Every structure is written in C-alpha cells, then in structure tokens.
Amino acid sequence: MISDTTNDLKAVFRILDANLNRLREALRVIEEYFRFMIAGETVAVQLKHMRHSLEEIEAGLGAARLLAARDTQTDPFANVNRPEELNRTTARQIVVANLKRGQEAARVIEEYSKITDAAPVSERAKTIRFTLYALEKERGESL
C-alpha cells in the first residue's frame, strides 16, 4: 500500500479507474471488430471473457474506491482529441489503435495496482496485456 498522503492514494485509484475504463472500452471495440467484421467468433468470445474479467480486477481494487476517485470534471484530457483520432478512415486503423490503447491501459493497471492493497490485480492485468500483444501478432495480417 502506498504510504503517502490520502490524496496520493486517491490519485492512484483515479489512475486505476481511468485505465480500467480505457481497457474495457478498447476491448469492446476490438471485440466488435472480430465479431462483425472478421466473423471471428472464437476471438470475439475470448475478448468478451477478457472484458468481463475486468469485473474481477474492479472487485479486487474495490469498485466503490474506484468510483469515489473518479473526477471527470477536472480531467485535463477529457475533451482533448489527437488529430489522428479524428482522421481514422478504416476499421483496421480503429482496431490497431484500440489494441495499443488496451495494451497501454493494462500496463498502467499492472504497475499502479502494485502499490495498493490489491497487488494480485497486477498479474491479471499483465496476462491481459500479453494476450493483446499475442492477438496483435497472430492476427496482424488479417486486421
């Protein structure tokens, strides 16, 4: 558990909450791609199970703590879009961006959960991250 101030702990849970949301959203975008565009039922089901497994991570961290730390009103990036986000023209660009987004979010969860009282969450996030790396490599040609 972090030994700094209460504000530091709240900031850590805010980081974890934001990245759980980011990971959940990325997994859903990727899942829909495989479900509807590739007709890859096996991969889509795997992604759905992975997305639902985030509930375990959320429970391990404490859903109430995560929600209490959420503050979208003061998030400096809440209304910021990078130009490339607005210029995606293919489904492939969307799915690749979301694979990267999911990998990054899983890494953040992996790291920051280590300093909470829910350190076992770190291993689950690492598993998700490496599963996304493998999916990107295995399916790279078909994306």
C-alpha positions in Angstrom: 0.0 0.0 0.0 1.3 3.4 -0.7 2.4 5.3 2.4 2.0 8.8 1.1 -1.0 11.1 1.7 -4.6 10.3 1.3 -4.6 12.5 -1.8 -1.9 10.3 -3.4 -3.9 7.2 -2.7 -7.0 8.8 -4.3 -4.9 9.8 -7.3 -3.7 6.2 -7.7 -7.3 5.0 -7.6 -8.2 7.7 -10.1 -5.5 6.4 -12.4 -6.7 2.9 -12.0 -10.3 3.8 -12.6 -9.5 5.7 -15.8 -7.4 2.9 -17.1 -9.9 0.2 -16.3 -12.5 2.2 -18.3 -10.0 2.7 -21.1 -9.2 -1.0 -21.2 -12.8 -2.0 -21.1 -13.6 0.3 -24.0 -10.7 -0.8 -26.0 -11.6 -4.5 -25.5 -15.2 -3.8 -26.6 -14.0 -2.0 -29.8 -11.7 -4.9 -30.7 -14.4 -7.5 -29.8 -16.9 -5.8 -32.1 -14.4 -5.8 -35.0 -13.8 -9.6 -34.7 -17.5 -10.2 -34.1 -18.9 -8.3 -37.0 -16.1 -7.6 -39.5 -13.9 -10.7 -39.3 -16.6 -13.1 -38.1 -14.0 -14.4 -35.7 -16.3 -15.9 -33.2 -13.5 -17.6 -31.2 -11.5 -14.4 -30.8 -14.7 -12.3 -30.1 -15.7 -14.7 -27.4 -12.2 -14.6 -25.9 -12.3 -10.8 -25.9 -15.7 -10.8 -24.3 -14.5 -13.1 -21.5 -11.4 -10.9 -21.1 -13.6 -7.8 -20.9 -15.9 -9.4 -18.3 -12.8 -10.5 -16.3 -12.2 -6.8 -15.6 -15.0 -7.1 -13.0 -12.6 -9.3 -11.0 -10.0 -6.6 -11.2 -12.5 -4.0 -10.3 -13.7 -6.1 -7.3 -10.1 -6.7 -6.2 -9.4 -3.0 -6.2 -12.7 -2.1 -4.7 -15.4 -0.7 -7.1 -16.5 1.9 -4.5 -13.0 3.2 -4.1 -12.6 3.4 -7.8 -15.8 5.3 -8.3 -15.1 7.6 -5.4 -11.8 8.6 -7.0 -13.4 9.3 -10.4 -13.5 13.0 -11.3 -14.1 13.6 -15.0 -14.8 17.3 -14.4 -11.1 18.1 -13.7 -9.5 15.6 -16.1 -7.4 17.7 -18.3 -7.7 15.3 -21.2 -11.5 14.7 -21.0 -12.1 17.0 -24.0 -8.9 16.6 -25.9 -8.6 14.7 -29.2 -5.4 14.0 -31.0 -5.6 14.7 -34.8 -5.0 11.1 -35.8 -8.1 10.0 -33.7 -10.3 12.2 -36.0 -8.6 11.0 -39.2 -9.0 7.3 -39.0 -10.6 6.1 -42.2 -10.6 2.3 -41.9 -11.7 -0.3 -39.4 -8.2 -1.6 -39.4 -6.9 1.7 -38.1 -9.5 1.7 -35.4 -8.8 -1.8 -34.2 -5.0 -1.3 -34.2 -5.3 1.9 -32.2 -7.5 0.1 -29.7 -5.1 -2.8 -29.4 -2.4 -0.3 -28.5 -4.8 1.5 -26.1 -5.7 -1.7 -24.4 -2.0 -2.8 -24.0 -1.1 0.6 -22.5 -4.1 0.7 -20.1 -3.3 -2.9 -19.0 0.3 -1.8 -18.3 -0.8 1.2 -16.2 -3.2 -1.1 -14.2 -0.4 -3.6 -13.8 2.0 -1.0 -12.4 -0.2 1.1 -10.2 -2.1 -1.8 -8.6 1.2 -3.0 -7.2 1.1 -0.1 -4.7 -2.4 -0.7 -3.5 -3.6 -3.4 -1.1 -4.8 -5.3 -4.2 -1.4 -6.2 -5.6 -2.6 -9.6 -7.1 -4.5 -7.5 -9.6 -1.2 -6.7 -11.2 -0.7 -10.3 -12.5 -4.2 -10.3 -14.1 -3.5 -7.0 -15.9 -0.2 -8.4 -17.1 -1.9 -11.5 -18.5 -4.4 -9.3 -20.4 -1.6 -7.2 -21.8 0.3 -10.1 -23.1 -2.8 -11.7 -24.6 -3.4 -8.4 -26.5 0.3 -8.5 -27.7 -0.2 -12.1 -28.9 -3.5 -11.2 -30.6 -1.9 -8.3 -32.4 0.9 -10.5 -33.7 -1.3 -13.5 -34.6 -3.9 -11.5 -36.4 -1.8 -8.7 -37.7 -2.2 -9.7 -41.3 -5.9 -10.1 -41.0 -6.7 -6.9 -39.2 
